[in-house]
Every structure is written in C-alpha cells, then in structure tokens.
Amino acid sequence: MADEREIEEAFERGRQVGQREGLAFKGTQPVRPWCHGVRFRFKTSWFDSFVAYERELLEDLRRVQCGRWLDHRDGREDDLGTLHKEIEDELAAARDAVDAELREERGNPRIVEAMRASPQLPDHVVEFADLESFVAADRRRGVFDWPHRRDAGGADFGHRWRLEDCFRRWQTTRWRVSWLCERKDPTGEVYAIEFLDGPSPRDGYQFGRVWLLGELHGWDNAMRALGDLQLDVQNERNSLIVVAGAVRAAMEAFQG
C-alpha cells in the first residue's frame, strides 16, 4: 500500500501532466515573408518543447518587426499590426509555460536567458571599435605573427555566439569567444570578436567590434565559465550577453 506521501507525490505528478497537456497553444499562420507560421510540437521533454516553441515564435516576431520597420521607412501603410499582436500574445503564453518548467527546476535557465536577454553592452564589458585598437592596447592580444596575420590569439570557445542589434532586433551578428592563455605571459583575458559579412581576401574573415569580457585564471576556471555555455547556448539570439555575465560571475567568485 502506498503511504500518504507517495499518494500526494503521484497526485502532484498527475496534476502537472494535466496542466501541460491542457495548454491550448493557438499557433500562428504563415504570412510570407514576414511570418513562417509556428505550431507547437512535442520534442524530447516539456521544457525542450516549450523553449523550441518560444524560439520559433520569437523568430517570427522579429521578422514581423522588420516588415513593419520597412513599411514605415518606405511610407507604406502598416498592415502587420494585428499579426504582431497575435504573435506577442502567443509568445507570452509560451514564456509562461517555459517559466513554469524553470520554477520546477526542469530545464536550463541559461538557454532562456540567452533568448530573452537585452543586447545592450554590459556595464563591465569594454568595447573596442576594431581589432587594431584592441591589439594596440596590449600587443599580447594579437597572434604571434601580427601584423602579417591580423587576428587576436588565444584558445577559442565557439564561433557562433550571437547578438541582436539594439535598434533593429531582427538583425544579429556572429561572434567568436576566445581566452588569451597561450603565451608565456598571457593576459588571461576573455574577449569576443565580431565577424562581418564577406570574407577577407587575406585572412578569410573580416572582423568588426571587440568586447573585452574580463579575465579568467586557470584552465579549470575557464572551462567552468565557458565550457557548458559553448555547448548549450551559443546559437541563441543574445548568447553573447550570457557568456559576458558568466565571465563576470567567475571573476567575482575568484576574487571572493
């Protein structure tokens, strides 16, 4: 016979399943090119399913925002307002479902943070306009054969970190995150460098801004701060903000 505690736990599990299965997501209809249309589909877990639904809705919302901006810029009548509101309402429902899973300690909150984060430059991050000014401030930041090869050095922790444009949120840029640890006198700095569209004839890439995220000491500290994030969140829309926060937290833990 089950005791009272086991009966209560079974009841709670059943209640939670019923809550999830009773969610009546409406989905959105395709309105190309601005809205691909989204339908809720179950994946490997409820958290993964709700997060995937939120992610797809957010992508469509950004497309619609782009369409409305183009209409306003070109003096056309805005006929996407209703669609914008419909997606926002469905996105709010998806986020409520994701948040409920997180409250039950199911799922990875860093993934959610990387989707929802604001793309503004964090207070502790120092931005350089370009690679040249970043290396000029400390020659150890450049590769060994600088300036013959124009790149910053270090151990790379992913080439697919993303950041939304602060004003045109439908646009994202791609970044590399690296840790300057390879010289005899390494700085220990973690930086992110922006990839620009179009290859460089000389090096294969064109670089834009550089964000100096902070300093990490020791391989174990770097792996704790960056390793799991590299695997789990770097493709999300504002994952660069999350990795910047992780570096800051690791620095504070080291100093404390």
BALUMNU-851298 format. One record per residue (C-alpha): residue in one letter; z, x, y. Coordinates in nm, 2 decimals. Layout:
<node aa="a" z="Z" x="X" y="Y"/>
...
***
This chain:
<node aa="m" z="0.00" x="0.00" y="0.00"/>
<node aa="a" z="-0.08" x="0.12" y="0.35"/>
<node aa="d" z="0.21" x="0.17" y="0.58"/>
<node aa="e" z="0.22" x="0.02" y="0.93"/>
<node aa="r" z="0.09" x="0.34" y="1.10"/>
<node aa="e" z="-0.21" x="0.35" y="0.87"/>
<node aa="i" z="-0.29" x="-0.01" y="0.94"/>
<node aa="e" z="-0.27" x="0.05" y="1.32"/>
<node aa="e" z="-0.50" x="0.35" y="1.29"/>
<node aa="a" z="-0.75" x="0.16" y="1.09"/>
<node aa="f" z="-0.74" x="-0.13" y="1.33"/>
<node aa="e" z="-0.80" x="0.11" y="1.62"/>
<node aa="r" z="-1.09" x="0.28" y="1.45"/>
<node aa="g" z="-1.25" x="-0.06" y="1.39"/>
<node aa="r" z="-1.19" x="-0.17" y="1.75"/>
<node aa="q" z="-1.36" x="0.14" y="1.88"/>
<node aa="v" z="-1.66" x="0.10" y="1.65"/>
<node aa="g" z="-1.69" x="-0.26" y="1.76"/>
<node aa="q" z="-1.68" x="-0.16" y="2.12"/>
<node aa="r" z="-1.96" x="0.09" y="2.07"/>
<node aa="e" z="-2.18" x="-0.14" y="1.87"/>
<node aa="g" z="-2.13" x="-0.42" y="2.12"/>
<node aa="l" z="-2.27" x="-0.22" y="2.40"/>
<node aa="a" z="-2.58" x="-0.41" y="2.53"/>
<node aa="f" z="-2.79" x="-0.15" y="2.70"/>
<node aa="k" z="-3.09" x="-0.30" y="2.87"/>
<node aa="g" z="-3.31" x="0.00" y="2.88"/>
<node aa="t" z="-3.59" x="0.04" y="3.13"/>
<node aa="q" z="-3.96" x="-0.04" y="3.12"/>
<node aa="p" z="-4.23" x="0.23" y="3.17"/>
<node aa="v" z="-4.38" x="0.23" y="3.52"/>
<node aa="r" z="-4.60" x="0.54" y="3.51"/>
<node aa="p" z="-4.59" x="0.79" y="3.65"/>
<node aa="w" z="-4.26" x="0.72" y="3.81"/>
<node aa="c" z="-4.07" x="0.58" y="3.51"/>
<node aa="h" z="-4.13" x="0.67" y="3.14"/>
<node aa="g" z="-3.91" x="0.40" y="3.02"/>
<node aa="v" z="-3.59" x="0.45" y="2.82"/>
<node aa="r" z="-3.44" x="0.29" y="2.51"/>
<node aa="f" z="-3.11" x="0.36" y="2.35"/>
<node aa="r" z="-3.13" x="0.52" y="2.01"/>
<node aa="f" z="-2.85" x="0.64" y="1.79"/>
<node aa="k" z="-2.85" x="1.01" y="1.71"/>
<node aa="t" z="-2.61" x="1.23" y="1.53"/>
<node aa="s" z="-2.29" x="1.09" y="1.69"/>
<node aa="w" z="-2.20" x="0.83" y="1.95"/>
<node aa="f" z="-2.13" x="1.10" y="2.21"/>
<node aa="d" z="-2.47" x="1.26" y="2.15"/>
<node aa="s" z="-2.64" x="0.92" y="2.16"/>
<node aa="f" z="-2.48" x="0.82" y="2.49"/>
<node aa="v" z="-2.54" x="1.16" y="2.65"/>
<node aa="a" z="-2.91" x="1.15" y="2.55"/>
<node aa="y" z="-2.94" x="0.80" y="2.70"/>
<node aa="e" z="-2.78" x="0.91" y="3.02"/>
<node aa="r" z="-3.00" x="1.22" y="3.04"/>
<node aa="e" z="-3.32" x="1.03" y="2.99"/>
<node aa="l" z="-3.22" x="0.77" y="3.25"/>
<node aa="l" z="-3.14" x="1.04" y="3.50"/>
<node aa="e" z="-3.48" x="1.20" y="3.45"/>
<node aa="d" z="-3.64" x="0.86" y="3.52"/>
<node aa="l" z="-3.42" x="0.81" y="3.82"/>
<node aa="r" z="-3.53" x="1.15" y="3.97"/>
<node aa="r" z="-3.90" x="1.06" y="3.91"/>
<node aa="v" z="-3.85" x="0.73" y="4.10"/>
<node aa="q" z="-3.67" x="0.91" y="4.38"/>
<node aa="c" z="-3.97" x="1.14" y="4.41"/>
<node aa="g" z="-4.20" x="0.84" y="4.42"/>
<node aa="r" z="-4.00" x="0.68" y="4.70"/>
<node aa="w" z="-4.00" x="1.00" y="4.90"/>
<node aa="l" z="-4.38" x="1.04" y="4.86"/>
<node aa="d" z="-4.43" x="0.68" y="4.97"/>
<node aa="h" z="-4.21" x="0.73" y="5.28"/>
<node aa="r" z="-4.38" x="1.05" y="5.36"/>
<node aa="d" z="-4.73" x="0.90" y="5.34"/>
<node aa="g" z="-4.63" x="0.58" y="5.53"/>
<node aa="r" z="-4.68" x="0.36" y="5.23"/>
<node aa="e" z="-4.46" x="0.05" y="5.15"/>
<node aa="d" z="-4.17" x="0.13" y="4.92"/>
<node aa="d" z="-4.22" x="-0.09" y="4.61"/>
<node aa="l" z="-3.99" x="0.11" y="4.39"/>
<node aa="g" z="-3.66" x="-0.01" y="4.53"/>
<node aa="t" z="-3.60" x="-0.27" y="4.26"/>
<node aa="l" z="-3.68" x="-0.02" y="3.98"/>
<node aa="h" z="-3.45" x="0.24" y="4.15"/>
<node aa="k" z="-3.16" x="-0.02" y="4.14"/>
<node aa="e" z="-3.23" x="-0.12" y="3.78"/>
<node aa="i" z="-3.21" x="0.25" y="3.66"/>
<node aa="e" z="-2.90" x="0.31" y="3.87"/>
<node aa="d" z="-2.72" x="0.02" y="3.71"/>
<node aa="e" z="-2.82" x="0.12" y="3.36"/>
<node aa="l" z="-2.72" x="0.48" y="3.43"/>
<node aa="a" z="-2.37" x="0.36" y="3.54"/>
<node aa="a" z="-2.33" x="0.18" y="3.21"/>
<node aa="a" z="-2.44" x="0.49" y="3.01"/>
<node aa="r" z="-2.20" x="0.71" y="3.20"/>
<node aa="d" z="-1.92" x="0.46" y="3.13"/>
<node aa="a" z="-1.99" x="0.50" y="2.76"/>
<node aa="v" z="-2.00" x="0.88" y="2.78"/>
<node aa="d" z="-1.67" x="0.89" y="2.97"/>
<node aa="a" z="-1.51" x="0.66" y="2.71"/>
<node aa="e" z="-1.60" x="0.91" y="2.44"/>
<node aa="l" z="-1.46" x="1.20" y="2.65"/>
<node aa="r" z="-1.13" x="1.02" y="2.70"/>
<node aa="e" z="-1.10" x="1.00" y="2.33"/>
<node aa="e" z="-1.17" x="1.38" y="2.32"/>
<node aa="r" z="-1.50" x="1.34" y="2.15"/>
<node aa="g" z="-1.79" x="1.55" y="2.27"/>
<node aa="n" z="-1.84" x="1.84" y="2.50"/>
<node aa="p" z="-1.74" x="1.78" y="2.87"/>
<node aa="r" z="-1.94" x="2.08" y="2.99"/>
<node aa="i" z="-2.26" x="1.91" y="2.89"/>
<node aa="v" z="-2.17" x="1.61" y="3.10"/>
<node aa="e" z="-2.06" x="1.83" y="3.39"/>
<node aa="a" z="-2.39" x="2.02" y="3.38"/>
<node aa="m" z="-2.59" x="1.69" y="3.40"/>
<node aa="r" z="-2.38" x="1.54" y="3.69"/>
<node aa="a" z="-2.29" x="1.85" y="3.90"/>
<node aa="s" z="-2.38" x="1.87" y="4.26"/>
<node aa="p" z="-2.64" x="2.15" y="4.32"/>
<node aa="q" z="-2.47" x="2.29" y="4.63"/>
<node aa="l" z="-2.38" x="2.66" y="4.64"/>
<node aa="p" z="-2.02" x="2.70" y="4.51"/>
<node aa="d" z="-1.78" x="2.85" y="4.77"/>
<node aa="h" z="-1.71" x="3.16" y="4.56"/>
<node aa="v" z="-2.07" x="3.24" y="4.50"/>
<node aa="v" z="-2.26" x="3.49" y="4.72"/>
<node aa="e" z="-2.63" x="3.41" y="4.77"/>
<node aa="f" z="-2.89" x="3.69" y="4.83"/>
<node aa="a" z="-3.23" x="3.58" y="4.97"/>
<node aa="d" z="-3.42" x="3.80" y="4.72"/>
<node aa="l" z="-3.39" x="4.07" y="4.46"/>
<node aa="e" z="-3.44" x="4.35" y="4.70"/>
<node aa="s" z="-3.14" x="4.27" y="4.92"/>
<node aa="f" z="-2.93" x="4.22" y="4.61"/>
<node aa="v" z="-3.01" x="4.57" y="4.48"/>
<node aa="a" z="-2.99" x="4.73" y="4.82"/>
<node aa="a" z="-2.63" x="4.62" y="4.85"/>
<node aa="d" z="-2.55" x="4.82" y="4.53"/>
<node aa="r" z="-2.81" x="5.04" y="4.36"/>
<node aa="r" z="-2.63" x="5.00" y="4.02"/>
<node aa="r" z="-2.76" x="4.64" y="4.01"/>
<node aa="g" z="-3.12" x="4.75" y="3.97"/>
<node aa="v" z="-3.28" x="4.86" y="3.65"/>
<node aa="f" z="-3.28" x="5.23" y="3.57"/>
<node aa="d" z="-3.64" x="5.29" y="3.68"/>
<node aa="w" z="-3.61" x="5.09" y="4.01"/>
<node aa="p" z="-3.82" x="5.06" y="4.22"/>
<node aa="h" z="-4.10" x="5.14" y="3.98"/>
<node aa="r" z="-4.00" x="4.83" y="3.79"/>
<node aa="r" z="-3.85" x="4.56" y="4.02"/>
<node aa="d" z="-3.58" x="4.38" y="3.83"/>
<node aa="a" z="-3.20" x="4.37" y="3.80"/>
<node aa="g" z="-3.03" x="4.51" y="3.49"/>
<node aa="g" z="-2.76" x="4.40" y="3.25"/>
<node aa="a" z="-2.71" x="4.20" y="2.94"/>
<node aa="d" z="-2.89" x="3.87" y="2.95"/>
<node aa="f" z="-2.71" x="3.54" y="2.87"/>
<node aa="g" z="-3.01" x="3.30" y="2.88"/>
<node aa="h" z="-3.33" x="3.25" y="3.08"/>
<node aa="r" z="-3.32" x="2.87" y="3.10"/>
<node aa="w" z="-3.04" x="2.78" y="3.34"/>
<node aa="r" z="-3.14" x="2.51" y="3.58"/>
<node aa="l" z="-3.05" x="2.40" y="3.93"/>
<node aa="e" z="-3.17" x="2.10" y="4.13"/>
<node aa="d" z="-3.30" x="2.12" y="4.48"/>
<node aa="c" z="-3.02" x="2.00" y="4.71"/>
<node aa="f" z="-3.25" x="1.76" y="4.90"/>
<node aa="r" z="-3.53" x="1.69" y="4.65"/>
<node aa="r" z="-3.32" x="1.63" y="4.35"/>
<node aa="w" z="-3.62" x="1.57" y="4.12"/>
<node aa="q" z="-3.72" x="1.94" y="4.16"/>
<node aa="t" z="-3.54" x="2.20" y="3.95"/>
<node aa="t" z="-3.56" x="2.58" y="3.94"/>
<node aa="r" z="-3.51" x="2.80" y="3.64"/>
<node aa="w" z="-3.27" x="3.10" y="3.64"/>
<node aa="r" z="-3.16" x="3.39" y="3.43"/>
<node aa="v" z="-2.79" x="3.48" y="3.40"/>
<node aa="s" z="-2.70" x="3.85" y="3.33"/>
<node aa="w" z="-2.39" x="4.07" y="3.32"/>
<node aa="l" z="-2.41" x="4.42" y="3.47"/>
<node aa="c" z="-2.24" x="4.61" y="3.19"/>
<node aa="e" z="-2.48" x="4.87" y="3.07"/>
<node aa="r" z="-2.44" x="5.17" y="3.30"/>
<node aa="k" z="-2.18" x="5.44" y="3.27"/>
<node aa="d" z="-2.03" x="5.30" y="3.59"/>
<node aa="p" z="-2.11" x="4.93" y="3.56"/>
<node aa="t" z="-2.02" x="4.68" y="3.83"/>
<node aa="g" z="-1.91" x="4.42" y="3.58"/>
<node aa="e" z="-2.08" x="4.16" y="3.80"/>
<node aa="v" z="-2.24" x="3.84" y="3.67"/>
<node aa="y" z="-2.55" x="3.73" y="3.86"/>
<node aa="a" z="-2.81" x="3.46" y="3.83"/>
<node aa="i" z="-3.17" x="3.53" y="3.94"/>
<node aa="e" z="-3.43" x="3.26" y="4.02"/>
<node aa="f" z="-3.77" x="3.25" y="3.86"/>
<node aa="l" z="-4.05" x="3.15" y="4.09"/>
<node aa="d" z="-4.37" x="2.98" y="3.97"/>
<node aa="g" z="-4.66" x="3.21" y="3.89"/>
<node aa="p" z="-4.65" x="3.55" y="3.71"/>
<node aa="s" z="-4.63" x="3.88" y="3.90"/>
<node aa="p" z="-4.93" x="4.10" y="3.81"/>
<node aa="r" z="-4.69" x="4.40" y="3.77"/>
<node aa="d" z="-4.38" x="4.27" y="3.60"/>
<node aa="g" z="-4.47" x="3.94" y="3.46"/>
<node aa="y" z="-4.23" x="3.74" y="3.68"/>
<node aa="q" z="-4.17" x="3.66" y="4.05"/>
<node aa="f" z="-3.81" x="3.64" y="4.15"/>
<node aa="g" z="-3.65" x="3.43" y="4.42"/>
<node aa="r" z="-3.28" x="3.40" y="4.52"/>
<node aa="v" z="-3.00" x="3.58" y="4.35"/>
<node aa="w" z="-2.65" x="3.43" y="4.31"/>
<node aa="l" z="-2.36" x="3.67" y="4.26"/>
<node aa="l" z="-2.12" x="3.47" y="4.04"/>
<node aa="g" z="-1.83" x="3.71" y="4.01"/>
<node aa="e" z="-1.71" x="3.99" y="3.78"/>
<node aa="l" z="-1.61" x="4.00" y="3.41"/>
<node aa="h" z="-1.43" x="4.28" y="3.24"/>
<node aa="g" z="-1.50" x="4.34" y="2.87"/>
<node aa="w" z="-1.74" x="4.20" y="2.62"/>
<node aa="d" z="-1.49" x="3.96" y="2.48"/>
<node aa="n" z="-1.43" x="3.81" y="2.82"/>
<node aa="a" z="-1.80" x="3.78" y="2.88"/>
<node aa="m" z="-1.86" x="3.60" y="2.55"/>
<node aa="r" z="-1.57" x="3.36" y="2.61"/>
<node aa="a" z="-1.70" x="3.27" y="2.95"/>
<node aa="l" z="-2.08" x="3.26" y="2.88"/>
<node aa="g" z="-2.15" x="3.25" y="2.51"/>
<node aa="d" z="-2.09" x="2.88" y="2.43"/>
<node aa="l" z="-2.24" x="2.77" y="2.76"/>
<node aa="q" z="-2.55" x="2.96" y="2.68"/>
<node aa="l" z="-2.59" x="2.76" y="2.36"/>
<node aa="d" z="-2.48" x="2.42" y="2.47"/>
<node aa="v" z="-2.56" x="2.35" y="2.84"/>
<node aa="q" z="-2.81" x="2.59" y="2.99"/>
<node aa="n" z="-3.10" x="2.34" y="2.98"/>
<node aa="e" z="-2.92" x="2.07" y="3.17"/>
<node aa="r" z="-3.02" x="1.99" y="3.53"/>
<node aa="n" z="-2.74" x="2.17" y="3.71"/>
<node aa="s" z="-2.61" x="2.40" y="3.44"/>
<node aa="l" z="-2.61" x="2.69" y="3.68"/>
<node aa="i" z="-2.32" x="2.53" y="3.86"/>
<node aa="v" z="-2.12" x="2.51" y="3.54"/>
<node aa="v" z="-2.17" x="2.87" y="3.45"/>
<node aa="a" z="-2.06" x="2.97" y="3.80"/>
<node aa="g" z="-1.74" x="2.77" y="3.75"/>
<node aa="a" z="-1.69" x="2.93" y="3.41"/>
<node aa="v" z="-1.71" x="3.28" y="3.56"/>
<node aa="r" z="-1.47" x="3.19" y="3.83"/>
<node aa="a" z="-1.22" x="3.05" y="3.58"/>
<node aa="a" z="-1.25" x="3.36" y="3.37"/>
<node aa="m" z="-1.18" x="3.58" y="3.67"/>
<node aa="e" z="-0.87" x="3.38" y="3.77"/>
<node aa="a" z="-0.74" x="3.39" y="3.41"/>
<node aa="f" z="-0.79" x="3.77" y="3.40"/>
<node aa="q" z="-0.61" x="3.82" y="3.74"/>
<node aa="g" z="-0.33" x="3.58" y="3.65"/>
***
